Amino acid sequence: MIDFTINKEGLQHNIKKARENNVIIPTIKQMQHPETIPDSIKEKLSNTGLWDIDPINLFRITWKNEQKEQGGLFRKVPNYIELPKEITGVKARIFAIAGKWFPTGCHKVGASFGCLAPKLVTGQFDSSKHKAVWPSTGNYCRGGAFNSKLLSCDSIAILPAQMSKERFDWLSKIAGEIIATPGCESNVKEIFDKTNELKQRSDVMIFNQFEEMGNPLWHYNVTGHALAEVFESIKGNSDRFSGACFTAGSAGTMSAGDYLKEQYPNLKLGVGEALQCPTILNNGFGGHRIEGIGDKHIPWIHNVKNTDMAIAVDDEDSQRLLRLFNTSAGKNYLLNKLKLDSDFVEKLSWLGISGIANIICCIKMAKYYEFDEHDILCTVLTDSSAMYQSRIKELNDIYGEYNETEALIDHNIHMLNIKTDNILELTYNNRKRIHNLKYYTWVEQQDKTAEELNALWYDKENTWDAVHKQCDALDELINDFNEQVGLLKP
């Protein structure tokens, strides 16, 4: 469970800094239901840009932001896109909620809030002396640095050196310090090694998304809630909520699947990974190009016992479809050959590389279970193609200028012709094998105990269930913090 022990000295330092910097902290309930945010805050948001370095943007950590770069408020239903069968090749309906409309253009700003907020409002993290360290494969450290900046905290961002140029350019303006570790997104151990080195310093606090229970707390209560809201808004009388798929990354989003399985008990939950680094599927290793998902380990916060299927995605599929969705020739093919709506085609830019991989996971699950037009599957679009314009240019430099013939080939080979290979429907023993892989990272290298590891498997009530229920206690602490800061008072 998340530790809510109060450090009085640190708490008073945080309250003082929040008062000086006009910081009000949103509750989890307000992220679920932003219509409940006070009118005075909505008025300020109506004059604030989505990415502005303004603490008022903490209240835009929600899936329901209006699709505006400036001055937007909130929608009734979370931002989502539904992909028609003409593009997916399957009868089942597939929808995805969009991270593009979060501050920083990625939902990781929410996961990082879930990790930072408990330690900030208890004073365990003392903003007067600690720097917040954000170990990441890309987007999480962006979200962490952004939240740190809004909360007037110093930050250190850690990410692999081979991540996209856009991430480094933006971080250079926001993070206090940037550390580029060797390798690509699958080189998570190198990130952990740097984190362990920084742990020796007294002036830092590590917010490791792969183990911080604030990550699943946020996704269970906010992302899971958002996905259920979209389903309820689009379902027909005979429709079923049949599946949810998320690439592993930190596995925080998998806890949204935990929420959905409680609400819709027949739903199948799938975890995706890169075929080029099949850690879950085949105890494998390697490097890949699906930016933002980490590999070669099983995250501590992945509730493996609740996962039904492991799905490997070829990173070549994600790269080819990135060009299809984001070049003029690709769009012309979708408009003229498939006769897709122009507004929908423009919204395909909401799919970043990992979002494309998530959609492919849903297609593979739909084909495996032979889902029909009454089955609905969901996923998330972590970020958008805005984070990968340099990658699109690199692909064009390698393969030449894109054309409609290539678009036809890419759509047919890399989406319509997706197979049900490299899939494992998980038995009890499969799940336990995957869970046990945590031992080598977390017990041998990261100071966890075998007893704690076993508790995640055998004691759901006092681990996963207990964390998910801490939402109300966290909101109470946030309200107490805001009360002492005093900025909400007339």
C-alpha positions in Angstrom: 0.0 0.0 0.0 0.9 3.6 -0.4 2.4 5.1 2.8 0.5 8.1 4.0 2.6 8.8 7.1 2.8 12.6 7.7 6.2 14.3 7.9 5.2 17.5 9.6 8.3 19.5 8.7 8.2 18.6 5.1 4.5 19.2 4.9 4.8 22.7 6.3 7.6 23.5 3.7 5.3 22.3 0.9 2.3 24.3 2.2 4.5 27.4 2.3 5.8 26.9 -1.2 2.3 26.1 -2.6 1.0 29.4 -1.0 3.8 31.4 -2.5 3.4 29.9 -6.0 -0.4 29.8 -6.1 -0.6 26.0 -6.2 -3.9 24.2 -5.7 -3.9 20.4 -6.1 -6.8 18.6 -7.8 -8.3 15.5 -6.3 -8.7 12.1 -8.1 -12.5 12.7 -8.0 -12.0 16.0 -9.9 -10.0 14.2 -12.5 -12.8 11.7 -12.9 -15.5 14.4 -12.9 -13.9 17.8 -13.9 -17.3 19.4 -14.0 -17.0 19.5 -10.1 -13.9 21.7 -10.3 -14.7 25.1 -8.7 -15.8 27.9 -11.1 -13.0 30.1 -10.0 -10.5 27.6 -11.4 -12.5 27.0 -14.6 -12.4 30.8 -15.2 -8.6 30.8 -15.0 -8.4 27.7 -17.3 -10.4 29.6 -19.9 -7.5 32.0 -20.3 -4.6 29.4 -20.0 -2.9 27.3 -22.7 -3.0 23.6 -22.5 0.8 23.3 -22.1 1.4 26.5 -20.2 3.7 26.3 -17.2 1.0 27.4 -14.9 -0.1 25.4 -11.7 -3.7 25.8 -12.8 -3.0 23.2 -15.5 -2.9 20.5 -12.8 -6.7 20.6 -13.2 -6.2 19.5 -16.8 -5.0 16.1 -15.7 -8.1 14.4 -17.0 -9.2 12.5 -20.1 -12.0 15.0 -20.6 -10.2 18.2 -21.7 -11.7 20.0 -24.6 -9.8 19.6 -27.9 -8.3 23.1 -27.7 -4.7 24.3 -27.4 -5.8 27.4 -25.6 -8.6 28.1 -23.0 -10.4 24.8 -23.2 -12.6 23.4 -20.4 -14.1 20.0 -20.2 -16.1 17.5 -22.3 -18.9 15.3 -21.0 -17.3 12.1 -22.4 -13.5 11.5 -22.6 -11.7 12.2 -25.8 -11.7 9.0 -27.9 -11.5 7.7 -31.4 -13.4 4.6 -32.8 -11.7 2.7 -35.6 -14.1 1.4 -38.3 -13.8 -2.1 -39.7 -12.7 -0.7 -43.1 -9.4 0.2 -41.5 -9.0 -2.6 -38.8 -10.3 -5.5 -40.9 -12.3 -6.9 -38.0 -16.0 -6.9 -37.2 -15.5 -6.0 -33.6 -15.6 -2.3 -32.6 -12.4 -0.9 -31.3 -12.1 2.5 -29.5 -9.2 4.3 -27.8 -9.1 7.2 -25.5 -6.6 9.9 -26.5 -3.7 11.2 -24.5 -3.0 14.1 -26.9 -5.2 16.5 -25.0 -3.4 16.2 -21.7 -0.8 18.8 -20.8 2.5 17.6 -22.4 0.4 15.7 -24.9 0.6 12.4 -23.0 -1.4 10.7 -20.2 1.9 10.0 -18.3 1.4 13.4 -16.7 -1.4 11.7 -14.8 0.6 8.7 -13.8 3.4 10.9 -12.5 0.9 13.0 -10.6 -0.3 9.7 -8.9 3.2 9.0 -7.8 4.2 12.5 -6.6 1.0 13.7 -5.0 0.9 11.2 -2.0 4.5 12.1 -1.0 3.9 15.9 -1.5 0.7 16.2 0.6 2.2 14.0 3.4 5.5 16.0 3.4 7.6 12.8 2.8 8.8 14.7 -0.3 10.1 18.0 1.0 10.1 20.5 -1.9 12.5 22.8 0.0 15.3 20.2 -0.1 14.4 17.3 -2.4 14.7 17.0 -6.2 12.2 14.7 -7.8 13.9 12.0 -10.0 11.8 10.6 -12.8 13.3 7.4 -14.4 11.5 6.7 -17.6 11.5 5.3 -21.2 10.3 8.7 -22.4 6.9 10.2 -21.6 6.8 9.6 -17.8 9.8 11.8 -17.2 8.2 14.5 -19.3 5.0 14.3 -17.2 7.0 14.2 -14.0 9.2 17.2 -15.0 6.0 19.1 -16.0 4.2 18.4 -12.7 7.4 19.2 -10.7 7.6 22.6 -12.5 3.9 23.4 -11.8 4.5 22.5 -8.2 7.7 24.5 -8.0 9.8 21.4 -7.3 13.2 20.7 -8.8 13.4 17.7 -11.1 15.8 15.2 -12.8 14.6 13.4 -15.9 16.1 10.1 -16.9 15.5 8.5 -20.3 17.3 6.4 -22.9 19.6 8.3 -25.3 17.8 6.9 -28.4 14.4 8.3 -27.6 12.9 10.8 -30.1 14.4 14.3 -30.5 11.1 16.0 -29.6 11.3 14.6 -26.1 14.8 15.9 -25.4 14.0 19.3 -27.0 11.0 19.8 -24.8 12.7 18.5 -21.6 15.6 20.9 -22.0 13.1 23.8 -21.3 11.3 22.1 -18.3 13.5 19.7 -16.4 16.2 20.9 -14.0 18.5 18.2 -15.2 18.4 15.5 -18.0 20.3 12.3 -17.9 20.4 10.2 -21.1 21.2 6.5 -20.3 22.6 4.1 -22.9 20.4 2.3 -25.4 16.7 2.4 -26.4 13.4 1.9 -24.7 14.2 -1.7 -23.9 17.3 -0.8 -21.9 15.4 -0.4 -18.6 18.2 -1.8 -16.4 20.5 1.0 -17.4 17.8 3.4 -16.2 17.6 1.5 -12.9 21.4 1.5 -12.5 21.5 5.3 -12.8 18.5 5.5 -10.4 20.4 3.4 -7.8 23.4 5.7 -8.2 21.3 8.7 -7.5 19.7 7.1 -4.4 22.9 7.6 -2.6 22.3 11.4 -2.6 20.4 12.9 0.3 18.8 15.6 -1.8 16.8 13.4 -4.2 13.7 11.3 -4.0 13.1 8.6 -6.7 9.6 8.3 -8.3 10.1 5.0 -10.1 6.9 4.4 -12.3 7.7 0.7 -12.5 7.2 0.2 -8.7 5.3 3.3 -7.3 1.8 2.2 -6.4 0.5 5.7 -7.1 0.8 4.8 -10.8 -1.8 2.0 -10.7 -3.9 4.0 -8.2 -4.3 6.8 -10.7 -4.9 4.6 -13.7 -7.4 2.3 -11.9 -9.5 5.3 -10.7 -9.1 7.7 -13.6 -8.2 5.8 -16.8 -10.4 2.8 -16.0 -13.3 5.1 -15.1 -12.8 7.0 -18.4 -12.8 3.8 -20.6 -16.0 2.6 -18.9 -17.7 6.0 -19.5 -16.9 5.8 -23.2 -18.2 2.3 -23.5 -21.4 3.2 -21.8 -21.9 6.2 -24.2 -21.4 4.2 -27.4 -22.8 0.7 -26.6 -25.9 -0.7 -28.3 -28.5 -2.9 -26.6 -26.8 -6.1 -27.5 -23.2 -5.0 -27.3 -20.6 -6.5 -24.9 -17.5 -5.0 -23.4 -15.3 -7.9 -24.5 -11.6 -6.8 -24.4 -9.0 -4.3 -23.3 -5.3 -4.3 -24.5 -2.4 -2.2 -23.3 1.3 -2.4 -24.1 3.2 -3.0 -20.9 5.4 0.0 -20.4 5.4 0.6 -16.7 2.2 -1.5 -16.6 0.3 1.3 -14.8 -2.4 1.3 -17.5 -3.0 -2.4 -16.9 -4.6 -1.4 -13.6 -7.3 0.3 -15.7 -8.0 -3.2 -17.0 -8.3 -4.3 -13.4 -11.1 -1.8 -12.9 -12.8 -2.8 -16.2 -12.7 -6.5 -15.2 -14.5 -5.7 -11.9 -17.2 -3.7 -13.8 -17.4 -6.1 -16.7 -16.5 -9.6 -15.5 -16.4 -11.3 -18.9 -13.9 -8.8 -20.3 -10.5 -10.2 -21.5 -7.4 -8.2 -20.5 -4.4 -8.4 -22.8 -0.8 -7.1 -22.3 1.3 -6.2 -25.3 5.0 -6.0 -25.9 7.4 -5.8 -28.8 8.1 -9.0 -30.8 11.7 -7.9 -31.0 12.0 -8.1 -27.1 9.4 -10.8 -26.1 10.1 -10.7 -22.3 6.6 -11.8 -21.3 5.9 -14.1 -24.1 9.3 -15.9 -24.3 11.6 -14.7 -21.5 13.3 -12.9 -24.3 15.5 -9.9 -24.8 16.6 -7.4 -27.5 15.9 -3.9 -28.7 12.9 -2.4 -30.6 11.3 0.8 -31.9 8.0 1.0 -30.1 8.9 4.1 -28.1 7.7 4.4 -24.6 7.4 0.8 -23.5 10.1 -0.8 -21.4 11.3 -4.4 -21.6 13.6 -7.1 -20.2 11.8 -7.1 -16.9 8.3 -7.4 -15.4 7.2 -4.2 -13.7 6.5 -4.5 -9.9 3.1 -2.9 -10.4 1.8 -5.3 -13.1 -1.0 -7.4 -11.6 0.0 -10.4 -13.7 -2.5 -12.8 -12.0 -5.4 -10.7 -13.5 -4.0 -10.8 -17.1 -5.6 -13.1 -19.7 -3.4 -12.8 -22.7 0.1 -11.8 -23.8 0.4 -10.3 -27.3 3.6 -9.5 -29.2 3.6 -6.7 -31.8 6.2 -6.5 -34.6 7.7 -3.0 -34.4 7.8 -2.8 -38.2 4.0 -2.7 -38.2 4.0 0.3 -35.9 6.6 2.2 -38.1 4.8 1.5 -41.4 1.4 2.5 -40.0 2.9 5.7 -38.5 3.7 6.8 -42.1 0.3 5.7 -43.4 -1.5 7.8 -40.9 0.7 10.9 -41.0 1.7 11.6 -44.6 -0.4 13.2 -47.4 -0.1 10.1 -49.6 -1.3 7.9 -46.7 -4.2 10.2 -46.0 -5.2 10.4 -49.6 -5.3 6.6 -49.7 -7.6 6.5 -46.6 -9.8 9.2 -48.0 -10.1 8.1 -51.7 -9.7 4.4 -51.6 -11.3 3.5 -48.2 -13.7 6.5 -48.4 -13.1 7.3 -44.7 -14.4 10.5 -43.2 -11.9 13.4 -43.4 -12.4 14.3 -39.7 -11.6 10.7 -38.7 -8.5 10.6 -40.9 -7.2 13.8 -39.2 -7.8 12.2 -35.9 -5.4 9.3 -36.8 -2.6 11.8 -35.9 -3.8 11.1 -32.3 -2.0 7.7 -32.6 1.7 7.7 -31.5 3.8 4.7 -32.0 2.7 2.9 -28.8 -0.9 3.8 -29.5 -0.6 2.1 -32.9 0.8 -0.9 -31.1 -2.1 -0.9 -28.7 -4.6 -0.9 -31.7 -2.7 -3.9 -33.2 -3.1 -5.7 -29.9 -6.8 -5.2 -30.0 -7.0 -6.4 -33.6 -5.1 -9.6 -32.7 -7.3 -10.2 -29.7 -10.4 -9.7 -31.8 -9.2 -12.2 -34.4 -8.1 -14.8 -31.8 -11.5 -14.8 -30.0 -13.5 -14.3 -33.2 -15.3 -11.3 -31.8 -18.2 -10.0 -33.9 -19.9 -6.7 -34.4 -21.5 -6.8 -30.9 -18.1 -7.1 -29.2 -16.3 -3.8 -28.2 -12.6 -3.6 -27.3 -10.7 -0.6 -25.9 -7.2 0.7 -25.4 -5.4 4.0 -24.8 -3.4 6.3 -27.1 -0.6 7.3 -24.7 0.6 10.2 -26.9 0.2 11.4 -30.5 2.3 11.6 -33.7 3.4 15.1 -32.6 6.0 13.3 -30.5 7.4 11.5 -33.6 7.7 13.9 -36.5 11.5 13.4 -36.5 10.8 9.6 -36.7 8.6 10.1 -39.8 11.3 12.2 -41.4 13.9 9.4 -40.7 11.6 6.8 -42.2 11.1 9.0 -45.3 14.9 9.4 -45.6 15.4 5.6 -45.4 12.6 4.5 -47.7 12.0 7.5 -49.9 9.0 9.7 -50.3 5.7 7.9 -49.4 3.1 7.2 -52.1 -0.3 5.8 -52.3 0.9 2.4 -53.6 3.0 2.0 -50.5 0.0 3.1 -48.4 -2.1 0.3 -50.0 0.6 -2.2 -49.3 1.2 -1.0 -45.7 -2.5 -1.1 -44.9 -3.0 -4.6 -46.2 0.2 -6.1 -44.8 0.6 -4.3 -41.5 -3.0 -4.0 -40.5 -5.6 -6.0 -42.5 -3.3 -9.0 -42.7 -2.4 -9.0 -39.0 -2.2 -12.7 -37.8 -2.9 -14.4 -34.5 0.7 -15.6 -34.2 2.9 -14.6 -31.2 -0.1 -14.7 -28.8 -0.3 -16.7 -25.6 -3.6 -17.2 -23.8 -2.4 -17.3 -20.2 -3.1 -20.3 -18.0 -2.6 -20.1 -14.2 0.9 -21.5 -14.6 1.7 -19.1 -17.4 0.8 -16.2 -15.2 2.8 -17.4 -12.3 5.9 -17.9 -14.5 5.6 -14.3 -15.7 5.0 -13.1 -12.1 8.0 -15.0 -10.9 10.3 -13.1 -13.4 9.8 -10.1 -11.1 12.2 -11.8 -8.7 15.3 -11.2 -10.8 14.7 -7.5 -11.1 13.0 -6.5 -7.9 14.3 -8.9 -5.2 17.8 -9.4 -6.5 18.5 -5.9 -7.7 15.9 -3.4 -6.3 15.7 -4.3 -2.5 12.2 -5.9 -2.5 11.7 -9.1 -0.5 10.4 -12.5 -1.5 7.6 -12.0 1.0 6.5 -8.8 -0.7 6.6 -10.5 -4.1 4.5 -13.4 -2.8 2.0 -11.0 -1.3 1.3 -9.5 -4.8 0.3 -13.0 -5.9 -1.4 -14.5 -2.9 -2.8 -11.5 -1.0 -4.9 -9.5 -3.5 -7.1 -8.0 -0.7 -4.1 -6.3 1.1 -2.1 -5.4 -2.0 -4.0 -4.6 -5.3 -7.5 -4.1 -3.8 -6.1 -2.0 -0.9 -4.2 0.3 -3.2 -7.1 0.9 -5.5 -9.2 1.9 -2.5 -6.7 4.5 -1.3 -8.2 7.0 -3.6 -10.5 8.4 -1.0 -7.8 8.7 1.6 -5.5 10.5 -0.9 -8.3 12.9 -1.8 -8.8 13.7 1.9 -5.1 14.5 2.3 -5.2 16.7 -0.8 -8.3 18.6 0.5 -6.5 19.1 3.9 -3.4 20.4 2.1 -5.4 22.8 0.0 -7.3 24.0 3.1 -4.0 24.8 4.9 -2.6 26.6 1.8 -5.7 28.7 1.9 -6.0 29.7 -1.8 -9.5 28.3 -2.2 -10.9 30.5 0.5 -13.0 33.6 -0.5 
